[in-house]
């Protein structure tokens, strides 16, 4: 029996040493986790940027307009109101008694102001012999803008004298007189003796006064004060001419050319139909030619 001898290598028969290595699974999973963490961080960062750059929203209060919508049937009653009945008896909350009293005082005060304004308007109408307010075509319609009572579409819109509001630029009395003279505006005052005094040449040391006892033939658009401090300036101008206009009705007469310019500015401001315009506010500003009227605000019927 023969035997075969062979040389055994010293490495043969030994176990392999353990080796730590990154597998393909580890690479893919770690990449996905890194991507997810990056997206979360990016989303948080973008949210912080959006919050810090957000423009604060101010109070957007729409102007309150009380519109009286007329209509009804041909046999309807004037000044008809809704009859909203409640099953519960009407009671007064004592917690709001003081507030109601304050509102009552304010209401009474406003009623007195309206009554004084109505008296002044009646006085103007009596002295002016039903003088038209603007230079409309003969036979043109005048109205309050409401729909007529009964059936039929009617015509809406406010006339110019009820929708135009003008405001003059600030400055001294001499600067104010220059603005009036530039536009050809004539001041008038209706005194207690029933006379109407026209004042021109406002920039002179003593303006020129022309007195009439009737407004017959007057066709210019006129405006009266509704607020502001410029009425005091008018009183000072009349005082320079020797007339006390403290408690009298002061009137601004606008020439036909200026009225046409204001109408053109009103139409170009928002390109609105005149029948849809409720209020137009004008402001005097300086220009190369001296002064000019610009439209600053306009309210329309919705």
C-alpha positions as CSV (number, residue, x, y, z in Angstrom):
1,X,0.0,0.0,0.0
2,X,1.5,3.2,-1.1
3,X,1.1,6.5,0.7
4,X,1.3,9.9,-0.9
5,X,2.9,12.7,1.2
6,X,1.8,16.2,0.7
7,X,3.0,19.5,2.2
8,X,0.3,21.3,4.1
9,X,0.4,25.2,3.9
10,X,0.3,26.9,7.3
11,X,-2.6,29.1,6.1
12,X,-4.7,26.1,5.4
13,X,-7.1,25.2,8.2
14,X,-7.2,28.8,9.7
15,X,-10.6,30.8,9.9
16,X,-10.7,34.2,8.2
17,X,-10.5,37.3,10.4
18,X,-13.7,39.4,10.7
19,X,-13.8,42.5,8.5
20,X,-16.1,45.6,9.1
21,X,-17.3,47.1,5.8
22,X,-20.2,49.3,4.5
23,X,-22.7,47.4,2.4
24,X,-24.7,48.8,-0.5
25,X,-27.8,48.7,1.7
26,X,-26.2,51.0,4.2
27,X,-25.2,53.4,1.5
28,X,-28.7,53.7,0.1
29,X,-30.5,54.0,3.4
30,X,-28.1,56.6,4.8
31,X,-28.5,58.6,1.6
32,X,-32.3,58.5,1.9
33,X,-32.2,59.6,5.5
34,X,-29.9,62.5,4.7
35,X,-32.2,63.6,1.9
36,X,-35.3,63.5,4.2
37,X,-33.5,65.5,6.9
38,X,-32.4,68.1,4.4
39,X,-36.0,68.5,3.0
40,X,-37.3,68.9,6.6
41,X,-34.7,71.6,7.4
42,X,-35.3,73.4,4.1
43,X,-39.1,73.4,4.7
44,X,-38.6,74.9,8.2
45,X,-36.2,77.5,6.8
46,X,-38.6,78.5,4.1
47,X,-41.4,78.8,6.6
48,X,-39.3,81.1,8.8
49,X,-38.4,83.2,5.8
50,X,-42.0,83.5,4.8
51,X,-43.2,84.5,8.3
52,X,-40.4,87.1,8.7
53,X,-41.0,88.7,5.3
54,X,-44.8,88.7,5.5
55,X,-46.3,92.2,5.0
56,X,-48.5,93.1,8.0
57,X,-52.1,93.6,7.0
58,X,-53.6,96.9,8.1
59,X,-57.2,97.6,8.8
60,X,-59.0,97.6,5.5
61,X,-62.2,99.4,6.6
62,X,-64.6,100.0,3.7
63,X,-66.3,103.4,3.8
64,X,-69.8,103.2,5.1
65,X,-72.4,104.5,2.7
66,X,-76.0,104.6,3.6
67,X,-78.0,104.2,0.4
68,X,-81.7,104.6,0.3
69,X,-83.1,102.3,-2.4
70,X,-86.5,103.3,-3.5
71,X,-89.0,101.4,-5.5
72,X,-92.2,99.4,-4.8
73,X,-95.6,99.5,-6.4
74,X,-97.5,102.4,-8.0
75,X,-99.9,102.4,-5.0
76,X,-97.1,102.2,-2.5
77,X,-96.8,104.6,0.4
78,X,-94.0,107.2,0.8
79,X,-91.5,106.7,3.6
80,X,-92.7,103.1,4.1
81,X,-90.5,101.0,6.4
82,X,-90.4,97.3,7.3
83,X,-92.5,96.1,10.2
84,X,-90.3,93.6,12.0
85,X,-92.4,92.1,14.8
86,X,-90.9,90.1,17.7
87,X,-92.7,87.6,19.9
88,X,-90.9,89.1,23.0
89,X,-91.9,92.4,24.5
90,X,-89.5,95.3,24.0
91,X,-87.2,95.9,27.0
92,X,-84.5,98.4,27.8
93,X,-81.1,97.0,28.9
94,X,-80.0,99.1,31.9
95,X,-76.4,98.5,31.0
96,X,-76.7,100.5,27.9
97,X,-78.8,103.3,29.3
98,X,-75.9,105.7,29.6
99,X,-74.8,105.0,26.0
100,X,-78.3,105.5,24.7
101,X,-78.4,108.9,26.5
102,X,-75.1,109.9,24.8
103,X,-76.4,108.8,21.5
104,X,-79.6,110.8,22.0
105,X,-77.6,114.0,22.8
106,X,-75.5,113.4,19.7
107,X,-78.6,112.9,17.6
108,X,-80.2,116.1,18.9
109,X,-77.1,118.0,18.2
110,X,-76.9,116.7,14.6
111,X,-80.6,117.5,14.1
112,X,-79.9,121.1,15.2
113,X,-77.0,121.3,12.7
114,X,-79.2,120.0,9.9
115,X,-82.0,122.4,10.8
116,X,-79.6,125.4,10.7
117,X,-78.3,124.1,7.3
118,X,-81.8,123.8,6.0
119,X,-82.6,127.3,7.1
120,X,-79.5,128.7,5.3
121,X,-80.4,126.7,2.2
122,X,-84.0,128.1,2.3
123,X,-82.6,131.6,2.7
124,X,-80.3,131.2,-0.3
125,X,-83.2,129.9,-2.4
126,X,-85.4,132.8,-1.4
127,X,-82.8,135.4,-2.3
128,X,-81.7,133.8,-5.5
129,X,-85.2,133.4,-7.0
130,X,-84.9,129.7,-7.7
131,X,-81.4,130.2,-9.2
132,X,-80.1,127.0,-11.0
133,X,-77.0,125.7,-9.4
134,X,-75.0,124.7,-12.5
135,X,-74.8,125.6,-16.2
136,X,-76.9,122.6,-17.5
137,X,-78.7,122.9,-20.7
138,X,-82.2,124.4,-20.5
139,X,-84.7,121.8,-19.6
140,X,-82.1,119.4,-18.1
141,X,-83.3,117.2,-15.3
142,X,-82.3,117.8,-11.7
143,X,-82.7,115.2,-9.0
144,X,-81.3,113.5,-5.9
145,X,-80.1,110.3,-7.7
146,X,-82.8,108.1,-6.3
147,X,-85.1,106.0,-8.4
148,X,-88.6,107.5,-8.8
149,X,-91.5,106.0,-6.8
150,X,-93.5,103.5,-8.8
151,X,-92.8,101.6,-12.0
152,X,-90.3,102.5,-14.6
153,X,-86.4,102.5,-14.6
154,X,-85.9,106.3,-14.1
155,X,-82.5,107.9,-14.3
156,X,-79.9,107.7,-11.5
157,X,-76.9,109.7,-10.5
158,X,-76.1,112.8,-8.4
159,X,-75.8,116.3,-9.9
160,X,-72.4,118.0,-9.7
161,X,-73.3,120.2,-6.8
162,X,-74.1,117.2,-4.6
163,X,-71.1,114.9,-5.6
164,X,-68.2,117.4,-5.8
165,X,-66.0,118.3,-2.9
166,X,-63.0,120.6,-3.3
167,X,-60.1,121.3,-0.9
168,X,-57.5,124.0,-1.2
169,X,-53.8,123.7,-0.5
170,X,-52.4,125.0,2.8
171,X,-50.5,128.2,3.2
172,X,-50.9,131.8,4.2
173,X,-53.9,134.0,3.5
174,X,-52.1,135.6,0.6
175,X,-51.4,132.2,-0.9
176,X,-55.0,131.2,-0.5
177,X,-56.1,134.4,-2.3
178,X,-53.8,133.6,-5.1
179,X,-55.3,130.1,-5.6
180,X,-58.8,131.6,-5.8
181,X,-57.8,134.3,-8.2
182,X,-55.9,131.8,-10.4
183,X,-59.1,129.8,-11.0
184,X,-61.3,132.9,-11.3
185,X,-63.4,131.9,-8.3
186,X,-65.6,134.7,-7.0
187,X,-66.5,134.9,-3.3
188,X,-70.0,135.8,-2.2
189,X,-71.6,136.4,1.2
190,X,-75.3,136.6,1.9
191,X,-75.8,139.0,4.8
192,X,-78.8,139.3,7.1
193,X,-80.2,142.3,5.3
194,X,-80.9,140.1,2.2
195,X,-78.1,141.4,0.1
196,X,-75.5,139.4,-1.8
197,X,-72.0,140.8,-1.9
198,X,-69.6,139.6,-4.6
199,X,-65.9,140.0,-3.9
200,X,-63.2,140.0,-6.7
201,X,-59.5,141.1,-6.9
202,X,-58.8,139.0,-3.9
203,X,-55.0,139.6,-3.9
204,X,-55.4,143.4,-3.6
205,X,-55.0,145.2,-0.4
206,X,-58.7,146.0,-0.5
207,X,-60.7,143.6,-2.7
208,X,-63.5,144.9,-4.9
209,X,-67.1,144.5,-3.7
210,X,-70.3,144.4,-5.8
211,X,-73.6,144.2,-4.1
212,X,-76.9,142.9,-5.5
213,X,-80.3,142.4,-4.0
214,X,-81.3,139.5,-6.1
215,X,-79.7,136.4,-7.7
216,X,-81.7,136.7,-10.9
217,X,-79.5,135.8,-13.9
218,X,-76.9,134.0,-11.8
219,X,-76.1,130.7,-13.6
220,X,-72.7,129.8,-12.2
221,X,-72.0,126.7,-10.1
222,X,-71.6,127.6,-6.5
223,X,-70.2,125.8,-3.4
224,X,-70.5,126.3,0.3
225,X,-68.3,125.1,3.2
226,X,-68.9,121.7,4.8
227,X,-65.8,121.7,7.0
228,X,-62.1,122.7,7.3
229,X,-60.5,125.9,8.4
230,X,-60.5,127.9,5.1
231,X,-63.8,129.5,5.9
232,X,-61.9,131.6,8.4
233,X,-59.7,132.8,5.6
234,X,-62.8,133.9,3.6
235,X,-64.0,135.9,6.6
236,X,-60.6,137.6,6.8
237,X,-60.7,138.4,3.1
238,X,-64.2,140.0,3.5
239,X,-62.9,141.9,6.5
240,X,-60.2,143.4,4.3
241,X,-63.1,144.7,2.0
242,X,-65.0,146.1,5.0
243,X,-67.7,143.4,5.3
244,X,-68.3,141.3,8.4
245,X,-69.0,137.8,7.2
246,X,-68.7,136.0,10.5
247,X,-72.2,134.6,10.8
248,X,-73.3,134.8,7.2
249,X,-73.4,132.2,4.4
250,X,-70.2,132.3,2.3
251,X,-70.5,131.1,-1.3
252,X,-67.8,130.2,-3.9
253,X,-68.9,130.9,-7.5
254,X,-67.1,128.8,-10.0
255,X,-66.7,130.0,-13.6
256,X,-68.1,127.9,-16.5
257,X,-64.5,127.1,-17.8
258,X,-63.4,125.8,-14.4
259,X,-66.6,123.7,-14.1
260,X,-65.8,122.1,-17.4
261,X,-62.3,121.3,-16.4
262,X,-63.4,119.7,-13.2
263,X,-66.0,117.6,-15.1
264,X,-63.2,116.4,-17.5
265,X,-60.9,115.5,-14.5
266,X,-63.8,113.6,-12.9
267,X,-64.5,111.5,-16.0
268,X,-60.8,110.7,-16.7
269,X,-60.0,109.6,-13.1
270,X,-61.5,106.1,-13.3
271,X,-63.3,106.4,-16.7
272,X,-66.6,105.9,-14.9
273,X,-70.0,106.8,-16.1
274,X,-71.2,110.0,-14.5
275,X,-74.4,108.3,-13.3
276,X,-72.4,105.8,-11.3
277,X,-70.3,108.4,-9.4
278,X,-71.4,109.2,-5.9
279,X,-68.6,111.4,-4.7
280,X,-65.6,113.1,-6.3
281,X,-62.9,114.8,-4.2
282,X,-60.7,117.5,-5.7
283,X,-57.5,119.0,-4.3
284,X,-55.6,122.1,-5.4
285,X,-51.9,121.6,-6.0
286,X,-49.1,123.8,-7.3
287,X,-48.0,123.5,-11.0
288,X,-45.9,125.3,-13.5
289,X,-48.8,127.4,-14.6
290,X,-49.6,128.3,-11.0
291,X,-52.2,125.9,-9.5
292,X,-54.2,123.0,-10.7
293,X,-57.1,120.8,-9.5
294,X,-56.5,117.0,-9.2
295,X,-58.8,114.2,-8.2
296,X,-57.7,112.4,-5.1
297,X,-60.7,110.1,-4.4
298,X,-63.9,108.9,-6.0
299,X,-66.8,106.9,-4.7
300,X,-69.2,105.1,-7.0
301,X,-72.4,103.2,-6.6
302,X,-72.0,99.5,-6.2
